[in-house]
Amino acid sequence: MPTITISLSERFKSEIKQFPWVNWSEVAREEILKKDIFERYIKTGELSDEDWMFCDRIDWHPVDELPLKEEFVTELEKARDEPSGKSMTLEELDELMGLK
């Protein structure tokens, strides 16, 4: 298997040495694979079975990397500013929780 060598600043190198249990080669492999999957997904809008298995294993999907659509952001902001649900009295809450 080919080897890739990267240059790190001394500061960054000392920071990552604080995590000796992390397999940095595996982290790099996964990130490179994610970038590859993302690029293919952008071009085709599809994932292979192998890509799906990888994405499922790491709980990630290429769509996670896409920016939110402006209309969705607008809906979220509107919903945030509106009251959600019905207000209830303490008595209603007690009854709901089975305390009365």
VMD Tcl script that builds the backbone (N, CA, C; Angstrom):
set m [mol new atoms 300]
animate dup $m
set s [atomselect $m all]
$s set {name element resname resid chain x y z} {
  {N N MET 1 A 0.852 -1.175 0.000}
  {CA C MET 1 A 0.000 0.000 0.000}
  {C C MET 1 A 0.900 1.240 0.000}
  {N N PRO 2 A 0.585 2.237 -0.832}
  {CA C PRO 2 A 1.388 3.456 -0.863}
  {C C PRO 2 A 1.325 4.200 0.473}
  {N N THR 3 A 2.357 4.986 0.710}
  {CA C THR 3 A 2.438 5.769 1.933}
  {C C THR 3 A 2.376 7.245 1.584}
  {N N ILE 4 A 1.654 7.994 2.399}
  {CA C ILE 4 A 1.587 9.446 2.244}
  {C C ILE 4 A 2.223 10.065 3.477}
  {N N THR 5 A 3.104 11.025 3.257}
  {CA C THR 5 A 3.738 11.731 4.363}
  {C C THR 5 A 3.267 13.173 4.324}
  {N N ILE 6 A 2.890 13.696 5.481}
  {CA C ILE 6 A 2.456 15.092 5.535}
  {C C ILE 6 A 3.333 15.856 6.521}
  {N N SER 7 A 3.475 17.135 6.277}
  {CA C SER 7 A 4.235 17.991 7.180}
  {C C SER 7 A 3.287 18.614 8.187}
  {N N LEU 8 A 3.711 18.625 9.442}
  {CA C LEU 8 A 2.923 19.229 10.510}
  {C C LEU 8 A 3.796 20.222 11.258}
  {N N SER 9 A 3.172 21.267 11.738}
  {CA C SER 9 A 3.922 22.189 12.589}
  {C C SER 9 A 4.242 21.473 13.897}
  {N N GLU 10 A 5.281 21.898 14.571}
  {CA C GLU 10 A 5.644 21.282 15.851}
  {C C GLU 10 A 4.500 21.409 16.853}
  {N N ARG 11 A 3.827 22.538 16.834}
  {CA C ARG 11 A 2.712 22.766 17.761}
  {C C ARG 11 A 1.594 21.746 17.517}
  {N N PHE 12 A 1.229 21.571 16.239}
  {CA C PHE 12 A 0.162 20.628 15.907}
  {C C PHE 12 A 0.590 19.199 16.225}
  {N N LYS 13 A 1.842 18.881 15.935}
  {CA C LYS 13 A 2.356 17.543 16.220}
  {C C LYS 13 A 2.269 17.243 17.716}
  {N N SER 14 A 2.621 18.217 18.538}
  {CA C SER 14 A 2.543 17.991 19.989}
  {C C SER 14 A 1.089 17.873 20.447}
  {N N GLU 15 A 0.178 18.578 19.778}
  {CA C GLU 15 A -1.242 18.480 20.135}
  {C C GLU 15 A -1.800 17.093 19.823}
  {N N ILE 16 A -1.483 16.553 18.664}
  {CA C ILE 16 A -2.044 15.245 18.321}
  {C C ILE 16 A -1.378 14.122 19.111}
  {N N LYS 17 A -0.192 14.355 19.622}
  {CA C LYS 17 A 0.450 13.339 20.466}
  {C C LYS 17 A -0.284 13.174 21.795}
  {N N GLN 18 A -1.166 14.096 22.112}
  {CA C GLN 18 A -1.964 13.984 23.333}
  {C C GLN 18 A -3.036 12.904 23.190}
  {N N PHE 19 A -3.199 12.378 21.993}
  {CA C PHE 19 A -4.212 11.364 21.717}
  {C C PHE 19 A -3.548 10.108 21.150}
  {N N PRO 20 A -2.748 9.411 21.953}
  {CA C PRO 20 A -2.005 8.262 21.423}
  {C C PRO 20 A -2.903 7.093 21.010}
  {N N TRP 21 A -4.122 7.057 21.478}
  {CA C TRP 21 A -5.029 5.956 21.140}
  {C C TRP 21 A -5.678 6.138 19.764}
  {N N VAL 22 A -5.540 7.339 19.189}
  {CA C VAL 22 A -6.157 7.602 17.887}
  {C C VAL 22 A -5.258 7.061 16.779}
  {N N ASN 23 A -5.851 6.319 15.871}
  {CA C ASN 23 A -5.134 5.826 14.704}
  {C C ASN 23 A -5.274 6.898 13.620}
  {N N TRP 24 A -4.303 7.787 13.550}
  {CA C TRP 24 A -4.397 8.932 12.642}
  {C C TRP 24 A -4.402 8.506 11.185}
  {N N SER 25 A -3.776 7.386 10.867}
  {CA C SER 25 A -3.821 6.882 9.489}
  {C C SER 25 A -5.249 6.513 9.113}
  {N N GLU 26 A -5.966 5.879 10.048}
  {CA C GLU 26 A -7.359 5.506 9.788}
  {C C GLU 26 A -8.232 6.755 9.659}
  {N N VAL 27 A -7.979 7.752 10.483}
  {CA C VAL 27 A -8.727 9.014 10.396}
  {C C VAL 27 A -8.518 9.631 9.016}
  {N N ALA 28 A -7.272 9.672 8.567}
  {CA C ALA 28 A -6.972 10.242 7.248}
  {C C ALA 28 A -7.634 9.433 6.139}
  {N N ARG 29 A -7.558 8.086 6.227}
  {CA C ARG 29 A -8.199 7.232 5.212}
  {C C ARG 29 A -9.696 7.505 5.129}
  {N N GLU 30 A -10.355 7.587 6.287}
  {CA C GLU 30 A -11.802 7.830 6.291}
  {C C GLU 30 A -12.139 9.191 5.695}
  {N N GLU 31 A -11.356 10.203 6.026}
  {CA C GLU 31 A -11.637 11.539 5.492}
  {C C GLU 31 A -11.423 11.595 3.983}
  {N N ILE 32 A -10.391 10.918 3.504}
  {CA C ILE 32 A -10.148 10.872 2.058}
  {C C ILE 32 A -11.285 10.128 1.365}
  {N N LEU 33 A -11.725 9.022 1.956}
  {CA C LEU 33 A -12.841 8.263 1.385}
  {C C LEU 33 A -14.124 9.090 1.406}
  {N N LYS 34 A -14.365 9.824 2.493}
  {CA C LYS 34 A -15.553 10.684 2.558}
  {C C LYS 34 A -15.520 11.723 1.441}
  {N N LYS 35 A -14.352 12.316 1.204}
  {CA C LYS 35 A -14.232 13.316 0.137}
  {C C LYS 35 A -14.510 12.679 -1.220}
  {N N ASP 36 A -13.982 11.487 -1.437}
  {CA C ASP 36 A -14.206 10.773 -2.691}
  {C C ASP 36 A -15.691 10.449 -2.873}
  {N N ILE 37 A -16.323 9.932 -1.831}
  {CA C ILE 37 A -17.757 9.610 -1.892}
  {C C ILE 37 A -18.566 10.872 -2.145}
  {N N PHE 38 A -18.222 11.952 -1.452}
  {CA C PHE 38 A -18.939 13.215 -1.625}
  {C C PHE 38 A -18.849 13.700 -3.069}
  {N N GLU 39 A -17.653 13.675 -3.650}
  {CA C GLU 39 A -17.469 14.132 -5.035}
  {C C GLU 39 A -18.300 13.290 -6.002}
  {N N ARG 40 A -18.298 11.969 -5.816}
  {CA C ARG 40 A -19.100 11.108 -6.683}
  {C C ARG 40 A -20.592 11.353 -6.479}
  {N N TYR 41 A -20.994 11.584 -5.231}
  {CA C TYR 41 A -22.410 11.845 -4.940}
  {C C TYR 41 A -22.866 13.149 -5.600}
  {N N ILE 42 A -22.030 14.171 -5.560}
  {CA C ILE 42 A -22.369 15.457 -6.192}
  {C C ILE 42 A -22.557 15.264 -7.698}
  {N N LYS 43 A -21.708 14.451 -8.319}
  {CA C LYS 43 A -21.791 14.234 -9.767}
  {C C LYS 43 A -22.984 13.376 -10.164}
  {N N THR 44 A -23.274 12.323 -9.385}
  {CA C THR 44 A -24.288 11.354 -9.809}
  {C C THR 44 A -25.567 11.383 -8.984}
  {N N GLY 45 A -25.480 11.888 -7.754}
  {CA C GLY 45 A -26.645 11.871 -6.865}
  {C C GLY 45 A -26.936 10.487 -6.315}
  {N N GLU 46 A -25.990 9.562 -6.483}
  {CA C GLU 46 A -26.189 8.182 -6.037}
  {C C GLU 46 A -24.985 7.695 -5.247}
  {N N LEU 47 A -25.228 6.641 -4.457}
  {CA C LEU 47 A -24.160 5.974 -3.716}
  {C C LEU 47 A -24.161 4.494 -4.074}
  {N N SER 48 A -22.973 3.925 -4.193}
  {CA C SER 48 A -22.883 2.478 -4.423}
  {C C SER 48 A -23.213 1.758 -3.116}
  {N N ASP 49 A -23.449 0.461 -3.212}
  {CA C ASP 49 A -23.716 -0.332 -2.005}
  {C C ASP 49 A -22.543 -0.254 -1.033}
  {N N GLU 50 A -21.339 -0.298 -1.580}
  {CA C GLU 50 A -20.134 -0.208 -0.739}
  {C C GLU 50 A -20.067 1.151 -0.034}
  {N N ASP 51 A -20.394 2.215 -0.773}
  {CA C ASP 51 A -20.405 3.554 -0.170}
  {C C ASP 51 A -21.459 3.643 0.929}
  {N N TRP 52 A -22.636 3.056 0.668}
  {CA C TRP 52 A -23.707 3.061 1.677}
  {C C TRP 52 A -23.245 2.371 2.951}
  {N N MET 53 A -22.557 1.236 2.795}
  {CA C MET 53 A -22.084 0.497 3.970}
  {C C MET 53 A -21.084 1.334 4.766}
  {N N PHE 54 A -20.178 2.003 4.065}
  {CA C PHE 54 A -19.207 2.865 4.743}
  {C C PHE 54 A -19.918 4.005 5.468}
  {N N CYS 55 A -20.835 4.668 4.763}
  {CA C CYS 55 A -21.564 5.798 5.355}
  {C C CYS 55 A -22.363 5.357 6.577}
  {N N ASP 56 A -22.980 4.203 6.482}
  {CA C ASP 56 A -23.761 3.686 7.602}
  {C C ASP 56 A -22.855 3.366 8.790}
  {N N ARG 57 A -21.692 2.815 8.505}
  {CA C ARG 57 A -20.756 2.437 9.573}
  {C C ARG 57 A -20.281 3.654 10.362}
  {N N ILE 58 A -20.071 4.778 9.669}
  {CA C ILE 58 A -19.577 5.967 10.378}
  {C C ILE 58 A -20.692 6.981 10.650}
  {N N ASP 59 A -21.941 6.603 10.354}
  {CA C ASP 59 A -23.096 7.472 10.595}
  {C C ASP 59 A -22.920 8.835 9.921}
  {N N TRP 60 A -22.704 8.790 8.617}
  {CA C TRP 60 A -22.474 9.997 7.823}
  {C C TRP 60 A -23.148 9.812 6.472}
  {N N HIS 61 A -23.549 10.916 5.868}
  {CA C HIS 61 A -24.099 10.891 4.510}
  {C C HIS 61 A -23.581 12.125 3.786}
  {N N PRO 62 A -23.250 12.013 2.504}
  {CA C PRO 62 A -22.714 13.160 1.772}
  {C C PRO 62 A -23.606 14.397 1.836}
  {N N VAL 63 A -24.911 14.186 1.933}
  {CA C VAL 63 A -25.815 15.333 1.981}
  {C C VAL 63 A -25.563 16.168 3.246}
  {N N ASP 64 A -24.951 15.546 4.270}
  {CA C ASP 64 A -24.612 16.280 5.494}
  {C C ASP 64 A -23.651 17.430 5.221}
  {N N GLU 65 A -22.892 17.327 4.145}
  {CA C GLU 65 A -21.886 18.336 3.818}
  {C C GLU 65 A -22.451 19.494 2.998}
  {N N LEU 66 A -23.647 19.331 2.479}
  {CA C LEU 66 A -24.236 20.375 1.640}
  {C C LEU 66 A -24.785 21.506 2.501}
  {N N PRO 67 A -24.731 22.735 1.994}
  {CA C PRO 67 A -25.311 23.840 2.763}
  {C C PRO 67 A -26.833 23.706 2.808}
  {N N LEU 68 A -27.431 24.245 3.869}
  {CA C LEU 68 A -28.887 24.225 3.980}
  {C C LEU 68 A -29.494 25.144 2.934}
  {N N LYS 69 A -30.637 24.749 2.401}
  {CA C LYS 69 A -31.336 25.594 1.440}
  {C C LYS 69 A -31.895 26.805 2.175}
  {N N GLU 70 A -31.862 27.943 1.509}
  {CA C GLU 70 A -32.289 29.202 2.124}
  {C C GLU 70 A -33.733 29.137 2.610}
  {N N GLU 71 A -34.617 28.497 1.832}
  {CA C GLU 71 A -36.020 28.425 2.256}
  {C C GLU 71 A -36.181 27.579 3.524}
  {N N PHE 72 A -35.330 26.571 3.692}
  {CA C PHE 72 A -35.375 25.756 4.906}
  {C C PHE 72 A -34.894 26.564 6.108}
  {N N VAL 73 A -33.830 27.343 5.915}
  {CA C VAL 73 A -33.322 28.200 6.991}
  {C C VAL 73 A -34.396 29.196 7.402}
  {N N THR 74 A -35.104 29.764 6.425}
  {CA C THR 74 A -36.179 30.713 6.716}
  {C C THR 74 A -37.279 30.046 7.533}
  {N N GLU 75 A -37.663 28.827 7.151}
  {CA C GLU 75 A -38.692 28.092 7.906}
  {C C GLU 75 A -38.239 27.822 9.337}
  {N N LEU 76 A -36.980 27.437 9.506}
  {CA C LEU 76 A -36.458 27.169 10.849}
  {C C LEU 76 A -36.478 28.424 11.713}
  {N N GLU 77 A -36.071 29.547 11.122}
  {CA C GLU 77 A -36.063 30.798 11.881}
  {C C GLU 77 A -37.475 31.210 12.267}
  {N N LYS 78 A -38.421 31.017 11.355}
  {CA C LYS 78 A -39.815 31.344 11.644}
  {C C LYS 78 A -40.343 30.463 12.773}
  {N N ALA 79 A -40.056 29.162 12.707}
  {CA C ALA 79 A -40.521 28.230 13.734}
  {C C ALA 79 A -39.887 28.542 15.084}
  {N N ARG 80 A -38.646 28.982 15.072}
  {CA C ARG 80 A -37.959 29.315 16.321}
  {C C ARG 80 A -38.624 30.494 17.022}
  {N N ASP 81 A -39.125 31.439 16.244}
  {CA C ASP 81 A -39.722 32.647 16.803}
  {C C ASP 81 A -41.169 32.462 17.229}
  {N N GLU 82 A -41.793 31.366 16.801}
  {CA C GLU 82 A -43.189 31.122 17.163}
  {C C GLU 82 A -43.256 30.184 18.360}
  {N N PRO 83 A -44.293 30.338 19.176}
  {CA C PRO 83 A -44.431 29.404 20.299}
  {C C PRO 83 A -44.671 27.991 19.768}
  {N N SER 84 A -44.080 27.033 20.433}
  {CA C SER 84 A -44.271 25.649 19.990}
  {C C SER 84 A -45.097 24.905 21.029}
  {N N GLY 85 A -46.235 24.463 20.615}
  {CA C GLY 85 A -47.099 23.714 21.520}
  {C C GLY 85 A -47.968 24.617 22.376}
  {N N LYS 86 A -48.793 23.973 23.159}
  {CA C LYS 86 A -49.745 24.677 24.007}
  {C C LYS 86 A -49.115 24.891 25.375}
  {N N SER 87 A -49.297 26.076 25.921}
  {CA C SER 87 A -48.859 26.320 27.294}
  {C C SER 87 A -49.790 25.565 28.221}
  {N N MET 88 A -49.256 25.105 29.350}
  {CA C MET 88 A -50.128 24.423 30.305}
  {C C MET 88 A -49.852 24.937 31.709}
  {N N THR 89 A -50.866 24.812 32.511}
  {CA C THR 89 A -50.748 25.238 33.902}
  {C C THR 89 A -49.992 24.164 34.679}
  {N N LEU 90 A -49.566 24.508 35.888}
  {CA C LEU 90 A -48.892 23.527 36.734}
  {C C LEU 90 A -49.809 22.357 37.057}
  {N N GLU 91 A -51.092 22.652 37.226}
  {CA C GLU 91 A -52.056 21.589 37.511}
  {C C GLU 91 A -52.144 20.615 36.335}
  {N N GLU 92 A -52.183 21.155 35.113}
  {CA C GLU 92 A -52.242 20.298 33.927}
  {C C GLU 92 A -50.967 19.457 33.803}
  {N N LEU 93 A -49.835 20.050 34.121}
  {CA C LEU 93 A -48.569 19.325 34.067}
  {C C LEU 93 A -48.548 18.198 35.097}
  {N N ASP 94 A -49.010 18.507 36.317}
  {CA C ASP 94 A -49.088 17.474 37.357}
  {C C ASP 94 A -49.971 16.317 36.914}
  {N N GLU 95 A -51.101 16.660 36.293}
  {CA C GLU 95 A -52.027 15.624 35.828}
  {C C GLU 95 A -51.385 14.800 34.716}
  {N N LEU 96 A -50.706 15.469 33.808}
  {CA C LEU 96 A -50.035 14.787 32.707}
  {C C LEU 96 A -48.973 13.818 33.228}
  {N N MET 97 A -48.279 14.210 34.270}
  {CA C MET 97 A -47.215 13.384 34.837}
  {C C MET 97 A -47.741 12.347 35.821}
  {N N GLY 98 A -49.054 12.365 36.051}
  {CA C GLY 98 A -49.658 11.389 36.946}
  {C C GLY 98 A -49.459 11.707 38.415}
  {N N LEU 99 A -49.195 12.964 38.713}
  {CA C LEU 99 A -49.000 13.360 40.106}
  {C C LEU 99 A -50.309 13.704 40.788}
  {N N LYS 100 A -51.377 13.849 40.024}
  {CA C LYS 100 A -52.702 14.159 40.582}
  {C C LYS 100 A -53.694 13.149 40.102}
}
mol reanalyze $m
mol bondsrecalc $m
mol representation Tube
mol addrep $m
